[in-house]
């Protein structure tokens, strides 16, 4: 499962009736809805070819057009309270909320931090040849 899918699952738990997009929509765009987009990935090398990874994401909320300001504020409060981790995977860090009044959207930028361990896929020793026996 990708990190984007994990984010979508977490948003679906917080907002069970939400429409969630992970790709741009040419038509049939619904409001209210969420759009998830990865912005940047940064990595820091560690010992033994392991890595610290930081995935930067943007979550955009397109509010209900009847009362957009109240709707964005309600969604922001709920995200502040409940969107703090990807269950069983990683915590969410550096959340920044911005209500863009010009475009009437709520933008949330955040990071998902992980630690990547290099997997050793080499064939392990399958048997041990022993020469000798027990000395009496």
C-alpha positions in Angstrom: 0.0 0.0 0.0 1.4 3.4 -0.9 1.6 6.3 1.5 -1.0 8.2 -0.6 -3.4 5.3 -0.2 -2.7 5.3 3.6 -3.5 9.0 3.7 -6.7 8.5 1.8 -7.7 5.7 4.2 -7.1 7.9 7.2 -9.1 10.7 5.7 -11.9 8.2 5.0 -12.0 7.2 8.6 -12.2 10.8 9.8 -14.7 11.8 7.1 -16.6 8.6 6.2 -18.8 10.2 3.5 -15.9 12.2 1.9 -15.0 12.1 -1.8 -11.2 11.7 -2.0 -9.2 12.2 -5.2 -5.6 11.2 -5.7 -5.5 12.2 -9.4 -6.6 15.4 -11.2 -10.2 15.4 -12.4 -11.2 16.6 -15.9 -14.9 16.3 -15.3 -17.5 15.1 -12.7 -15.6 16.9 -9.9 -17.6 16.9 -6.7 -17.7 19.3 -3.8 -17.1 18.9 -0.9 -14.0 16.7 -1.6 -10.4 16.2 -0.8 -7.4 16.0 -3.1 -4.1 14.4 -2.0 -0.8 15.2 -3.8 2.8 14.3 -3.0 5.0 17.3 -3.3 8.5 16.2 -2.4 10.5 13.3 -1.0 13.7 13.9 1.0 16.1 11.3 2.2 19.0 11.3 4.6 21.5 8.3 4.4 22.3 6.5 7.6 24.7 3.6 8.5 24.5 0.3 6.6 22.6 1.9 3.7 19.5 2.6 5.8 17.7 5.9 5.2 15.5 8.5 7.0 12.8 9.5 4.6 10.5 12.5 4.7 7.5 12.6 2.3 6.0 16.0 1.9 2.3 16.1 1.0 -0.5 18.5 0.3 -4.1 17.9 1.1 -6.6 20.3 -0.4 -10.2 20.5 0.8 -12.8 21.9 -1.6 -15.7 23.0 0.7 -19.4 22.9 0.4 -20.3 25.9 -1.8 -23.3 26.9 0.3 -21.2 27.9 3.4 -17.6 27.5 2.4 -15.9 29.5 5.2 -17.8 27.7 8.0 -17.2 24.3 6.3 -13.4 24.9 5.9 -13.2 25.9 9.6 -15.1 22.8 10.7 -12.9 20.5 8.6 -9.7 22.3 9.8 -10.7 21.7 13.4 -11.4 18.0 12.8 -8.1 17.5 11.0 -6.2 19.3 13.8 -7.7 16.9 16.3 -7.7 13.6 14.4 -5.2 13.7 11.5 -2.0 13.1 13.5 -0.8 9.7 12.3 -1.2 7.0 9.6 -2.5 4.2 11.8 0.1 1.5 12.3 2.6 3.1 9.9 3.9 6.6 10.8 3.2 9.9 12.5 2.4 13.0 10.6 4.7 16.0 11.3 4.9 19.7 10.5 1.2 20.2 9.7 0.4 23.7 8.2 -3.1 24.8 7.5 -3.9 27.7 5.2 -7.4 28.9 4.1 -7.0 30.2 0.6 -9.9 32.7 0.4 -9.1 33.6 -3.2 -9.6 30.0 -4.4 -12.0 29.0 -1.6 -10.0 26.0 -0.5 -8.3 24.7 2.7 -4.7 23.6 2.1 -2.9 21.4 4.5 0.8 20.7 4.1 2.4 18.0 6.1 5.2 15.4 6.3 5.3 11.7 6.8 8.5 10.5 8.3 9.8 6.9 7.9 13.0 5.0 8.5 13.9 2.7 5.6 15.9 -0.4 6.4 17.8 -2.1 3.5 16.6 -5.6 3.1 19.2 -8.3 2.8 18.0 -10.7 0.1 21.1 -12.8 -0.2 20.8 -16.6 0.3 21.7 -17.6 3.8 23.8 -20.6 4.7 21.7 -23.7 4.1 23.9 -26.4 5.8 27.0 -26.8 7.9 29.7 -29.3 7.0 31.5 -30.5 10.1 34.7 -32.5 10.0 35.5 -34.5 13.1 33.7 -35.8 16.0 33.6 -35.8 19.7 36.9 -36.3 21.5 36.9 -38.8 24.4 
